[in-house]
Amino acid sequence: MAKNNIILNRLFTQNTFSDMIHFDDTSIFDAVIRRYINDPEDKSNEMLISEIYSYMSNEYRNEYFYQNTLLNKLLLGKHSVNTTTALKQIPISKSKADFILINGKAVVYEIKTALDTFERLNTQIRDYYKAFNHVCVVTSEQQFEQACEILKDTNVGVYCLTSQETLSMTKRKEPIVDNSQLDHTTIFKILHKPEFESIIIKYYGELPKTSQVFYYGECLERFSKIPIIDAYTMFLKELKKRNKIEICNLNKIPYELKSLIYFLKPSDKDWKTISQFLTNAHR
């Protein structure tokens, strides 16, 4: 069953959606509609996307489905885009964090859908704790007990995505803060150049005066001498500046696409194009 649904992974991506709105390339969208929609005539693109997403909810809850639920329920439902920043697919050591929320604190959410295994989970968690002090696994109702058993003696949280597309309030293990594994080098490698320069200027009042060949190494050395909690606090402040978006624009986007559009970071012109695309009847 899952094998036949793999095309759905391609539809809900920034590249595919960007191709649809900028280049009128709807080849993947068309293929998905032919496979999953019985009567697409006279329906808007928004209606078709909603029907496809409904199928996913019942039959194929992939990583995008989980990520979109987290963004809707946590960032938009519990927090605010004005005070909280979401990040995705952030490389951390040898792993990639599926979803991160940063407000007063930062939480890494590792998504384990019913289509996934827990095979790499210990390695992923070990990597995440090198850069963030809260880690939480989000999984299905079928896998919740297994996840809790694996993580019972750890500080890692476990959240359960229910059949009603909510995060269960009862099937839940909250993450506990753990600063013991934070690592300067891992944190530094996540930062973009303007971000680590901003931290070094704030802490030391100046940047290293050295040749370009040694500049990165000198910056890392200075960063590594900042007490780890201070370095971590400044690190979060820099990350929080990423992915700024106007809530008034995001409110116009249907539930099914909020995560995709949030991370697409549309320009003013893009917002108009997206709105027109969603309103148009599928050709």
N, C-alpha and C positions, 0 to 999 in steps of 0.2 A: 504493500500500500504506500509506504513512505517513498519508495523509489519512484513511483509514478507522479508524486507530488513535488519533486525537486524543482520543477520550473517555478513554483511559488517562491522559492528562495531568491530567484533572480528578479522577480517582479518588484518586490519591496526592497529595492536598493537605490542608493543615491544616483548611481550611474544610469540605471534603467529609467528612473523617473526624470532625470535631467535630459536624457535623450528624447523622452516623450514631449516634454514641454518646450525644449529649445530647438530640436531638430525634427519634430513630428515623426519620430521613429517609434511606432507603437507595435513593432513586430512581436515582442514578448507579451505585451498586454493582449494583443489579438489572439495569440496562441493560448493564453490562459483563459480568455473568454470562450474560445471554441471548446475548450476542454471542460470548463466548469459551469458555464451559464447556458441554460436551455433556450431562453428567449431574450436575447440582448437588444432587439429592435426597440427604438424609441426611448431607450434608457440613457440617462446622462452617465458620463464617466464616473461621477461620484457614486451613483447608485450601483454601478457595476462593481466598483472597488469594494463597496459595502457588502455586496453579495459574496464576493470572493473571500473577503475577510471573515464573513460568517461561516463559510465552509471551513476555513482554517481553524476557527474556534472549535468546531465540532470534530474535525478529522485530522488536522495537521498543525499543531501548535509549535511552530518552528521558533528559532531564536528571535526573529523580528517580532513575532507575536508577544513573546515574553518582554522584550525590550520596550515595545510600545505600551504594554500594560504597566510596566514600571514607571515610564515617563508620565502616563496619564494619572495613575493612582498616587504616585509619590511626588513627582515634581509639580504637576498641575493640581492634584487633589489635596495633597498635604502641605506642600511648600508653595513657592512662587518663583516664576522665572526672574523676578526682580531681585530675589535674595539667594537663589540657588542656581547652581550650574550643573548640567549633566554632560558627561563625556562618555565616549564609547571607543572600544577597540584600542585602548592605550597600551602600548608595549611596556611591560614591566619585567625586567630580566629576560627569561626565556618564555614568558607567557604573555597573553593579551587580556586585559581586563574588559569584560563584556560591557559593563555599565558602571559608571561612577557618579554618585551624587555628592556635591560639595555645597554646604552652607556653613554653619558654625563648625561642623566636623565634616569628614569625608568618609563615605562608605563605598567599598568595592562590592558590586553584586556579580557573582559568578552564576551564569545561567546554565542550568542543567535540565533541558527539556526531557520529555518522555522518550525522545529520539536519541538522547545522549547516554553515555556511560559515565561512571565515576572514576574511570581508569587513571586520568591525569590529575584528579582533584587535589591530592596531597602536594604535588609539585606546584600546581597553580597557586594554592593557598600560601605555600612557603614563599613564593615569589611576591605575591601581593603584599604580604606583611613587611617586606623590605621597603615598601614605599608608602603604605597606608596603614593606619592603626585600627580600622574597622573593616571586617570582611564578612560577607553574608552570601550564602548559597540560596538561589531561588530555584525551586523545582516543582514537579507535578505532584498531585495527590498520591499517585501510585508510588512515587519514589521518596515521599517525604520521610517515612519511617526509616528507610535505609540510610538516607542522608543524615538523619538525627543520630542513628547508631554509629555511623562512621565518625561523626563530629561531636559525640557526646562529652568527651573530656577536653574539649578545646574552647577557645574564645570565639570561634566562628559561629555566626548566626545562621538560621535556616528559615526561609519563608516558603510558604506553599501557595501556588497559584491554583485557585479552585475552579470547578466546572462553571461557576458563575462569572468568571473573568475578574475575580477580586483576589486580593492577598488576604488569606485567612488570618483572623485575629486570634483564633484558638490554636490552630496548628502552626506554632511559631516558636522559634528559639532566637532571642535577641542577641545580636553581636555585642561582645564586651571589648572595651578598649584594650589594645595591646601595643605598647610602644617599644617592647623589648627587642624587636627584630628590625627596627627602622635602620636603613643603611644610606649614608650620604651619597655614595656613588650611584646607587640605583635611583634615588630621588633626582639627583642632578641630571641623569641621562633622559629623564622624562621632560625636563624643562627645555623650552626653546631658547635660543641665544638671548633675545631681548628680556626674557623672563629671568634667567640666571644672572644676567648683567644687572637687572633691577635689584635683585636680592643683594648682590655684592656691593653695589653702590649704597644701598640703605644701611648695610651692616658696617662697611669699612669706609664709606665716604668717597671711594674712588675705585676705578678698575685697574687691573694689573697693567703695568707698562712693560710690555715685552713684544717680541716678534710674533707674527701670525702663527708661525709653526708651533710655538709654545703657549699660545694664548689660552686655548681650551684647557690644557693641563694646569695652567696657573689658576684659572678660574675655579676648576674643580678642587684644587688644593686649598684655595681660600674658603670655598664653600664647605669643605670637609672639616675646617677648623671652627665653624660655627656650632655651638652646642646643638645637638640633634633635635631637641624639641623646638628650639628657636628656628632652626633651619626648616623643620617640617611646617611650622606655623606660617612662615613666609612663603614656602612652597605652595601651600593651599591658597593663600591670597592671590598668588600669580595664576594658578589654574582656574580660580573662580572668575577671572576676567575673560576667559574663553567663552565662546558660544553665547554671546549676548543677543537677545532677540526680543522684539516688541510683543508683549502679551496680546495687544489688540489685534495684531496680525495672526498670531497663532490661534486665537479664539475662533477665527473664521475657517480654520482647517478642520475637516471631519476627524472624528476620533481615530479612525483607522489609519490615518496618515500623519498624525501629530509627531511621532518620533522621527519618521523619515524627513519631514519638512524641517523640524527643529535642527537636525544635524546637517541638513542641506544648506542652512544659513542663507536664505534667498536675499537677493537685492530688491530694491523697491520695484524695479521693473519685473523681476521674477514673480513677486506677489500677484501682480495683475495677470501675468501669463498663467500662473497656477489656478487662479480663480476662474479664468476663462476656460481652461482645460477641464476643470471639474464640472462646470456648467454645461459644456458642449455635449450634445448627443454623440454616442460612439458611431464612427463611420465604418 
